[in-house]
Amino acid sequence: MTDPAELRDLALATAREAGELVLRLRNEGVEVAGTKSSGTDIVTRADQAAEALVRERLLGVRPEDGMVGEEGDDLPGSSGVVWIVDPIDGTVNYLYGHPHFAVSIAAEVEGEVVAGVVVAPALGLEYVATLGGGATCNGRDIRPRPVVPLGERLVATGFSYEQPARAREAAYIAALLPRVRDLRRQGSCALDLCGVAAGTLDAYVEEGAHIWDHAAAGLVVLEAGGILEVTRSPGNKRLLICAPEDGYGEFRAAVVEAGFVGAEGPNATLRSGE
């Protein structure tokens, strides 16, 4: 079974269950289990429990599939299908009781993302997409906001948890901010990308995101009518640039001028899902 609709349905049912689990665990009290890239980059017991649940549900139905998970579930498979999972995108928000966090699950077939779901249980939002099948939020078709002049665009971003990278990113943001309406740092890459897809944001740029942050949401963006470019920053980190198709070039040029983008050459630019 590699039908994108069937993979989507399995991902959605699993993400809903994982969302219910993390809400229940939050009500019981959030416990930090450890750190990753820095002392402020945390992982909670709920991250681990949710990823374990997702692994059990997905591979229980499809045992020959592979899986890539933020909390360490990198499992090879033989079916050609790989699940890319972020059990809680926005863990710091989750720790502090902010509702802006999500369960993100993408299904990749032979290297291409064909189904993606981003479920925000505390917000009651479910973003869903299949390759060639469009994108929805809570069952309704979504499209990006009509393009406005650059100075009227609301742009979201994210920051690394590594201090040298933060210093770099502060300089990029300082150069970009005077050129746009305003900036938002909401703490969940997946939800911010979905915000561009649904028209609640005009654009997104972030240095240092990982594949599990954007695999599912990137498909939502593409199917809604946006562009998600994955390239490299001057620090040679993965750089996401996202905006509606119309006006994308102008936003990208502003991002380049602000210093976000590193030296570009052959094969320097990737597309969503790569």
C-alpha positions in Angstrom: 0.0 0.0 0.0 1.6 3.2 -1.2 -1.6 5.1 -2.0 -1.0 8.6 -0.7 -4.6 8.8 0.6 -4.2 5.7 2.6 -0.9 6.9 4.0 -2.5 10.2 4.8 -5.3 8.6 6.7 -3.0 6.4 8.8 -0.8 9.5 9.5 -3.8 11.6 10.5 -5.3 8.9 12.9 -1.8 8.5 14.4 -1.2 12.2 14.9 -4.6 12.7 16.5 -3.8 9.9 19.0 -0.4 11.3 19.7 -1.9 14.8 20.1 -4.3 13.5 22.7 -1.4 11.8 24.5 0.7 14.9 24.8 -2.2 17.0 26.0 -2.9 14.4 28.7 0.7 14.3 29.7 0.9 18.1 29.9 -2.0 18.1 32.3 -0.1 15.7 34.5 3.0 17.9 34.5 5.8 18.3 31.9 9.0 16.6 32.7 12.3 17.5 30.9 14.1 14.4 30.0 17.3 15.9 28.6 18.9 18.4 26.2 20.2 18.2 22.6 22.1 20.9 20.8 22.4 23.2 23.8 21.1 23.5 27.4 18.0 25.4 26.1 17.2 22.8 23.4 15.1 20.4 25.5 13.4 17.1 25.0 10.5 16.1 27.4 9.2 12.7 28.4 6.1 13.6 26.3 8.3 13.9 23.2 9.6 10.4 23.8 6.3 8.9 24.7 4.6 10.4 21.6 7.3 9.2 19.3 7.1 5.7 20.7 3.3 5.8 20.2 3.7 7.0 16.6 6.3 4.3 15.9 4.1 1.6 17.3 1.0 2.7 15.4 2.7 3.3 12.0 5.0 0.2 12.0 2.3 -1.9 13.6 0.3 -1.4 10.4 3.2 -1.2 8.1 6.2 -3.2 9.6 8.3 -3.0 6.5 8.4 0.8 6.4 11.3 3.0 7.6 11.1 5.9 10.1 13.1 9.0 10.8 12.1 10.6 14.1 13.4 13.7 15.9 13.9 11.8 19.2 16.1 9.1 17.6 13.8 6.7 15.9 15.9 6.2 12.7 14.8 2.8 11.5 15.6 1.3 8.0 12.8 -0.2 6.0 12.3 -2.3 2.9 9.0 -1.1 1.5 10.2 2.2 0.0 8.1 4.2 2.4 9.8 6.3 5.1 7.8 8.1 7.9 9.3 11.4 9.0 8.1 12.3 12.4 8.3 15.2 14.9 6.3 14.1 17.9 6.1 17.7 19.4 7.2 20.5 17.1 7.4 23.4 19.5 8.6 21.6 22.6 9.6 24.8 24.5 6.1 26.1 23.9 4.7 22.8 25.2 6.9 23.1 28.3 5.6 26.6 29.1 2.0 25.9 28.4 1.7 27.8 25.2 -0.7 26.2 22.7 1.5 26.7 19.6 2.9 23.1 19.2 2.1 20.3 16.8 2.5 16.6 15.9 4.0 16.4 12.4 4.0 13.2 10.3 5.0 12.9 6.7 5.1 9.8 4.4 7.9 9.7 1.9 7.8 7.2 -1.0 11.1 6.6 -2.8 12.4 9.9 -1.6 9.3 12.1 -2.3 6.9 13.2 0.3 3.4 12.1 -0.8 1.4 12.7 2.4 1.7 15.0 5.4 -0.3 16.0 8.4 0.4 18.6 11.1 -2.0 18.4 14.0 -2.0 21.1 16.7 -4.1 19.6 19.5 -4.3 22.6 21.8 -5.3 24.8 18.9 -7.8 22.4 17.3 -6.1 22.6 13.9 -5.4 19.8 11.5 -3.5 20.5 8.3 -3.5 17.7 5.8 -2.0 17.3 2.3 -1.4 14.6 -0.3 0.8 15.0 -3.4 -1.4 16.3 -6.2 -4.5 16.2 -3.9 -4.4 19.7 -2.4 -4.2 20.9 1.2 -6.8 21.4 3.9 -7.2 22.8 7.4 -9.9 21.1 9.3 -11.3 19.7 6.1 -11.5 23.0 4.2 -9.2 23.8 1.3 -6.6 26.4 2.0 -4.6 28.9 -0.1 -2.0 31.5 0.8 -3.0 35.1 1.4 -3.0 37.3 -1.8 0.4 38.9 -2.3 0.9 42.4 -0.9 3.9 44.7 -1.2 6.9 43.5 0.7 6.5 46.3 3.3 3.1 44.9 4.2 4.1 41.3 4.7 3.9 39.5 8.0 7.0 37.2 8.2 7.6 34.4 10.7 11.0 33.1 11.7 12.8 30.8 14.1 16.1 30.8 15.9 18.7 28.2 16.6 19.4 27.0 20.2 23.2 27.3 19.5 24.5 30.7 20.7 26.9 31.4 17.8 24.1 30.8 15.3 21.8 33.1 17.3 24.2 35.9 17.0 24.3 35.5 13.2 20.6 35.2 13.0 20.0 38.4 15.0 22.0 40.3 12.3 20.0 38.8 9.5 16.7 39.7 11.2 17.9 43.2 12.0 18.5 43.7 8.2 15.1 42.2 7.2 12.8 43.8 9.8 12.8 47.3 8.4 11.7 46.0 5.0 8.5 44.1 6.1 5.4 44.8 8.1 6.5 42.8 11.1 8.1 39.6 12.3 6.7 36.8 14.4 8.6 34.1 16.3 6.0 31.6 17.4 8.1 28.6 18.1 6.8 25.9 15.7 8.3 25.6 12.2 5.6 23.2 11.1 2.8 25.5 12.2 4.4 28.6 10.8 4.8 27.0 7.4 1.2 25.9 7.5 0.3 29.5 8.4 1.8 30.6 5.1 -0.2 27.9 3.3 -3.4 29.1 5.0 -2.8 32.8 4.7 -2.3 33.7 8.3 1.3 34.6 7.5 2.9 36.0 4.4 6.3 34.3 4.5 8.7 32.3 6.6 12.5 32.1 6.8 14.6 30.1 9.3 18.2 28.8 9.6 18.9 25.4 11.1 15.6 23.6 10.7 15.6 19.8 10.3 13.8 17.6 7.9 11.2 16.5 10.5 10.4 20.2 11.1 9.2 20.8 7.6 8.6 17.5 5.7 4.9 17.4 6.3 4.3 21.1 6.4 6.3 21.6 3.3 3.9 19.4 1.4 1.0 21.5 2.8 2.6 24.6 1.5 3.3 23.2 -2.0 -0.2 21.8 -2.3 -1.8 25.1 -1.1 0.1 27.1 -3.7 3.3 28.2 -2.0 7.0 27.6 -2.4 9.3 26.1 0.2 12.9 26.3 -0.8 15.6 24.5 1.2 19.0 25.9 0.7 22.1 26.7 2.9 23.0 29.6 5.2 26.4 31.3 5.5 26.9 29.0 8.5 26.3 26.0 6.2 23.1 25.1 7.9 19.8 24.2 6.3 17.9 27.4 5.4 14.1 27.4 4.8 12.5 30.2 2.6 8.8 30.0 2.2 6.2 32.3 0.6 3.3 32.1 -1.9 4.3 31.5 -5.5 3.3 35.0 -6.5 5.8 37.4 -4.9 8.2 34.6 -3.8 11.0 36.1 -5.9 10.8 39.5 -4.2 10.8 37.9 -0.7 13.7 35.7 -1.6 15.7 38.6 -2.8 15.1 40.5 0.5 16.2 37.4 2.4 19.4 37.2 0.3 20.1 40.9 0.8 19.6 40.5 4.6 22.4 37.9 4.6 20.5 34.7 5.3 21.7 32.8 2.2 25.2 31.4 1.8 27.3 31.0 -1.3 25.1 29.4 -3.9 26.4 27.1 -6.6 25.3 24.0 -8.5 23.0 21.8 -6.4 23.1 24.3 -3.5 19.3 24.6 -3.6 17.0 21.8 -2.6 13.2 21.5 -2.7 10.8 20.5 0.0 11.2 16.9 1.1 14.8 16.5 0.0 
